[in-house]
Structure formats: structure tokens, C-alpha cells
Amino acid sequence: MTSIIEVLGEQISKALNIKSIQAKGLLRLAIKDVMSDKPVDQMSLKDIKVVLNQGLTERLNKIGVSNSAQIVKEVANYITANQSLITIIKI
């Protein structure tokens, strides 16, 4: 079964031109930074956006990604455009 980390990790991987496993690791760390007390499968779309805007942006800045705001915006737009997919993944 596909998880939200798989789906978003793939998007981050494409945006950063890195391996999928590296992108998923960044995403997991961002989740841990912002929502460590909440299981991933119980996160709402709002929670995911908070993780992207706060945790992922900070993680990308720490590793020196110059266009981190644009990358986060693209991933956030992806989940907004694919809300149905995100909802199905969570079921």
C-alpha cells in the first residue's frame, strides 16, 4: 500500500533531483520536527501542509537548497491538486 511519504517523497525527489529514498528521509525528518506526536496515517491535509511549510522548508534550508520556498510551494500545490489521492491513501 502506498503511503503519503511515498507519494510526497517522489515529488520531492523530482524537484530536488535526488534519490527517492533521500527525499523520503527528508520528509520523515520534517514530520518528526513538526508533528512528532502524531502518526503519519492520522495526519490531515492541514497537518501535511504545516509539515511542508515549516519542517521541510527548514530541512531544505539546512542542507543549502537555494530555492526551498519554491520546492515546498510546488509540493503543496501538488497535494492541493491531488486531495482525492491523499484522502484515498489515508483510508
Residue frames as a rotation matrix with the C-alpha (Angstrom) as fourth column:
MET 1
0.577 0.817 0.000 0.00
0.817 -0.577 0.000 0.00
0.000 0.000 -1.000 0.00
THR 2
-0.211 -0.623 0.753 1.27
0.596 -0.693 -0.406 3.45
0.775 0.363 0.518 -0.90
SER 3
0.146 0.199 -0.969 1.77
0.936 -0.344 0.071 5.94
-0.319 -0.918 -0.236 1.91
ILE 4
0.974 0.223 -0.045 1.79
0.209 -0.954 -0.216 9.71
-0.091 0.201 -0.975 1.93
ILE 5
0.332 -0.930 -0.160 5.55
-0.295 -0.263 0.918 9.56
-0.896 -0.258 -0.362 2.46
GLU 6
-0.243 -0.369 0.897 5.91
0.673 0.602 0.430 7.53
-0.698 0.709 0.102 -0.76
VAL 7
0.486 0.561 0.670 3.79
0.874 -0.336 -0.352 9.95
0.027 0.756 -0.654 -2.79
LEU 8
0.990 -0.101 -0.100 5.29
-0.087 -0.987 0.133 13.18
-0.112 -0.123 -0.986 -1.47
GLY 9
0.245 -0.954 0.175 8.78
-0.019 0.176 0.984 11.69
-0.969 -0.244 0.025 -1.37
GLU 10
-0.001 -0.166 0.986 8.51
0.922 0.381 0.065 11.04
-0.387 0.909 0.153 -5.08
GLN 11
0.811 0.366 0.457 7.52
0.518 -0.812 -0.268 14.67
0.273 0.454 -0.848 -5.72
ILE 12
0.814 -0.567 -0.125 10.36
-0.320 -0.619 0.717 15.99
-0.484 -0.544 -0.685 -3.55
SER 13
0.103 -0.780 0.618 12.77
0.414 0.598 0.686 13.61
-0.904 0.185 0.384 -5.27
LYS 14
0.277 0.082 0.957 11.85
0.959 -0.080 -0.271 15.00
0.055 0.993 -0.101 -8.69
ALA 15
0.961 0.176 0.215 12.03
0.171 -0.984 0.042 18.61
0.219 -0.003 -0.976 -7.50
LEU 16
0.657 -0.749 0.087 15.47
-0.507 -0.354 0.786 18.17
-0.558 -0.560 -0.612 -5.92
ASN 17
0.593 -0.395 -0.701 16.80
-0.561 0.422 -0.712 15.66
0.577 0.816 0.029 -8.45
ILE 18
-0.481 -0.668 0.569 17.78
-0.877 0.369 -0.308 13.25
-0.004 -0.647 -0.763 -5.67
LYS 19
-0.817 0.168 -0.551 17.02
0.055 0.975 0.216 9.60
0.574 0.146 -0.806 -4.98
SER 20
0.134 0.988 0.081 13.54
-0.191 -0.054 0.980 8.83
0.972 -0.147 0.181 -3.72
ILE 21
0.357 -0.033 -0.933 14.86
0.779 0.561 0.278 7.28
0.515 -0.827 0.226 -0.52
GLN 22
-0.734 -0.658 -0.170 16.74
0.658 -0.626 -0.419 10.50
0.170 -0.419 0.892 0.29
ALA 23
-0.631 0.579 0.517 13.64
-0.306 -0.798 0.520 12.61
0.713 0.169 0.680 -0.29
LYS 24
0.407 0.798 -0.444 11.52
0.124 0.433 0.893 10.31
0.905 -0.418 0.077 1.87
GLY 25
-0.095 -0.545 -0.833 14.14
0.948 0.206 -0.242 10.61
0.303 -0.813 0.497 4.61
LEU 26
-0.930 -0.210 0.301 13.96
0.161 -0.971 -0.178 14.40
0.330 -0.117 0.937 4.46
LEU 27
-0.174 0.960 0.220 10.19
-0.393 -0.272 0.879 14.21
0.903 0.066 0.424 4.67
ARG 28
0.384 0.278 -0.880 10.28
0.575 0.674 0.464 11.82
0.722 -0.684 0.099 7.64
LEU 29
-0.545 -0.662 -0.514 12.66
0.828 -0.327 -0.456 14.14
0.133 -0.674 0.727 9.47
ALA 30
-0.818 0.310 0.484 10.44
-0.198 -0.943 0.269 17.13
0.540 0.124 0.833 8.70
ILE 31
0.248 0.938 -0.243 7.45
-0.074 0.268 0.961 15.25
0.966 -0.221 0.136 10.10
LYS 32
0.158 -0.271 -0.950 9.41
0.888 0.459 0.017 14.35
0.431 -0.846 0.313 13.22
ASP 33
-0.837 -0.541 0.083 10.45
0.475 -0.793 -0.382 18.00
0.272 -0.281 0.920 13.65
VAL 34
-0.744 0.575 0.339 6.91
-0.493 -0.816 0.303 19.36
0.451 0.059 0.891 13.46
MET 35
0.294 0.951 0.099 4.46
-0.875 0.226 0.429 16.57
0.386 -0.212 0.898 14.33
SER 36
-0.658 -0.702 -0.272 6.44
-0.544 0.693 -0.474 14.01
0.521 -0.164 -0.838 16.31
ASP 37
-0.768 0.390 0.508 3.43
-0.380 0.361 -0.852 13.11
-0.515 -0.847 -0.130 18.45
LYS 38
0.291 0.939 -0.182 1.08
-0.673 0.066 -0.737 12.30
-0.680 0.337 0.651 15.55
PRO 39
-0.189 -0.316 0.930 1.20
0.362 0.857 0.365 9.11
-0.913 0.406 -0.047 13.44
VAL 40
-0.898 -0.260 -0.356 1.62
-0.211 -0.456 0.865 9.83
-0.387 0.851 0.354 9.73
ASP 41
-0.780 0.619 0.089 -1.54
0.473 0.490 0.732 7.93
0.410 0.613 -0.675 8.81
GLN 42
0.083 0.829 -0.552 -3.57
0.980 -0.168 -0.105 10.20
-0.180 -0.533 -0.827 11.11
MET 43
-0.678 -0.401 -0.616 -2.31
0.310 -0.916 0.255 13.48
-0.667 -0.019 0.745 9.66
SER 44
0.513 0.858 0.010 -4.82
0.475 -0.275 -0.836 15.74
-0.715 0.434 -0.549 7.94
LEU 45
0.402 -0.322 0.857 -4.10
0.828 -0.274 -0.490 17.73
0.392 0.906 0.156 4.79
LYS 46
0.858 -0.056 0.511 -3.67
-0.207 -0.947 0.245 20.76
0.470 -0.316 -0.824 7.03
ASP 47
0.751 -0.608 0.259 -1.08
-0.119 0.261 0.958 18.88
-0.650 -0.750 0.124 9.11
ILE 48
0.356 -0.617 0.702 0.79
0.868 0.497 -0.003 17.84
-0.347 0.611 0.712 5.98
LYS 49
0.572 -0.104 0.814 0.90
0.456 -0.784 -0.421 21.44
0.682 0.612 -0.401 4.76
VAL 50
0.909 -0.274 0.314 2.27
-0.416 -0.562 0.715 22.55
-0.019 -0.781 -0.625 8.15
VAL 51
0.540 -0.734 0.412 4.99
0.345 0.640 0.687 19.90
-0.768 -0.229 0.598 7.89
LEU 52
0.332 -0.399 0.855 5.88
0.931 -0.005 -0.364 21.09
0.149 0.917 0.370 4.40
ASN 53
0.653 0.026 0.757 5.86
0.184 -0.975 -0.126 24.79
0.734 0.222 -0.642 5.22
GLN 54
0.776 -0.369 0.512 7.71
-0.631 -0.430 0.646 24.54
-0.018 -0.824 -0.566 8.50
GLY 55
0.546 -0.552 0.630 9.66
-0.132 0.686 0.715 21.30
-0.828 -0.473 0.302 8.74
LEU 56
0.512 -0.351 0.784 10.58
0.810 0.501 -0.305 20.64
-0.286 0.791 0.541 5.12
THR 57
0.837 -0.209 0.506 11.46
0.088 -0.861 -0.502 24.27
0.540 0.464 -0.702 4.43
GLU 58
0.690 -0.591 0.418 13.80
-0.687 -0.352 0.636 24.28
-0.228 -0.726 -0.649 7.41
ARG 59
0.475 -0.503 0.723 15.36
0.218 0.863 0.457 20.95
-0.853 -0.059 0.519 6.44
LEU 60
0.641 -0.200 0.741 15.96
0.760 0.028 -0.649 22.14
0.109 0.979 0.170 2.87
ASN 61
0.840 -0.339 0.424 17.49
-0.311 -0.940 -0.137 25.38
0.445 -0.016 -0.895 4.12
LYS 62
0.649 -0.596 0.472 19.81
-0.456 0.192 0.869 23.43
-0.609 -0.779 -0.147 6.43
ILE 63
0.262 -0.565 0.783 21.20
0.582 0.739 0.339 21.43
-0.770 0.367 0.522 3.53
GLY 64
-0.499 -0.606 -0.620 21.67
0.030 -0.727 0.686 24.56
-0.866 0.323 0.381 1.42
VAL 65
-0.288 0.488 0.824 18.85
0.952 0.241 0.190 24.28
-0.106 0.839 -0.533 -1.11
SER 66
-0.949 -0.239 -0.205 18.60
0.226 -0.970 0.085 27.78
-0.220 0.035 0.975 -2.54
ASN 67
-0.654 0.755 -0.045 15.06
-0.534 -0.419 0.734 27.51
0.535 0.504 0.678 -3.90
SER 68
-0.952 0.226 -0.204 13.48
0.304 0.743 -0.596 25.73
0.017 -0.630 -0.777 -0.92
ALA 69
-0.503 0.811 -0.298 10.43
-0.274 -0.477 -0.835 28.01
-0.820 -0.339 0.462 -0.83
GLN 70
-0.194 0.403 -0.894 9.64
-0.981 -0.091 0.172 27.25
-0.012 0.910 0.414 -4.48
ILE 71
-0.762 -0.137 -0.633 10.07
-0.230 0.971 0.067 23.50
0.605 0.197 -0.772 -3.99
VAL 72
-0.871 0.475 -0.128 7.79
0.294 0.294 -0.909 23.49
-0.394 -0.829 -0.396 -0.94
LYS 73
-0.325 0.767 -0.553 5.25
-0.649 -0.607 -0.460 25.56
-0.688 0.209 0.695 -2.86
GLU 74
-0.387 0.125 -0.913 5.27
-0.828 0.388 0.404 23.04
0.405 0.913 -0.046 -5.73
VAL 75
-0.886 0.046 -0.461 4.77
0.192 0.942 -0.275 20.09
0.422 -0.332 -0.844 -3.37
ALA 76
-0.705 0.669 -0.234 1.99
0.077 -0.255 -0.964 21.94
-0.705 -0.698 0.128 -1.51
ASN 77
-0.257 0.595 -0.762 0.31
-0.913 -0.408 -0.011 22.70
-0.317 0.693 0.648 -4.84
TYR 78
-0.677 -0.053 -0.734 0.61
-0.420 0.847 0.327 19.01
0.605 0.530 -0.595 -5.74
ILE 79
-0.892 0.357 -0.278 -1.23
0.451 0.647 -0.615 17.88
-0.040 -0.674 -0.738 -2.61
THR 80
-0.473 0.754 -0.456 -3.87
-0.329 -0.631 -0.702 20.56
-0.817 -0.182 0.547 -3.11
ALA 81
-0.268 0.327 -0.906 -4.44
-0.963 -0.052 0.266 19.45
0.040 0.944 0.329 -6.70
ASN 82
-0.383 0.033 -0.923 -4.50
-0.262 0.954 0.143 15.78
0.886 0.297 -0.357 -5.65
GLN 83
-0.462 0.249 0.851 -6.56
-0.887 -0.158 -0.435 15.93
0.026 -0.955 0.294 -2.47
SER 84
0.645 0.751 -0.141 -8.60
-0.755 0.655 0.039 12.91
0.121 0.082 0.989 -3.55
LEU 85
0.321 -0.629 -0.708 -5.45
-0.056 0.733 -0.678 10.82
0.945 0.257 0.200 -3.90
ILE 86
-0.676 -0.599 0.429 -4.23
-0.410 -0.178 -0.894 11.92
0.612 -0.781 -0.125 -0.48
THR 87
-0.052 0.769 0.637 -7.60
-0.994 0.022 -0.107 11.03
-0.096 -0.639 0.763 1.06
ILE 88
0.765 0.319 -0.560 -7.59
-0.458 0.880 -0.124 7.57
0.453 0.351 0.819 -0.54
ILE 89
-0.143 -0.918 -0.369 -4.06
-0.112 0.385 -0.916 6.91
0.983 -0.090 -0.157 0.70
LYS 90
-0.663 -0.145 0.734 -5.16
-0.684 -0.282 -0.673 7.66
0.304 -0.948 0.088 4.27
ILE 91
0.404 0.904 0.139 -8.05
-0.899 0.365 0.243 5.15
0.169 -0.223 0.960 4.23
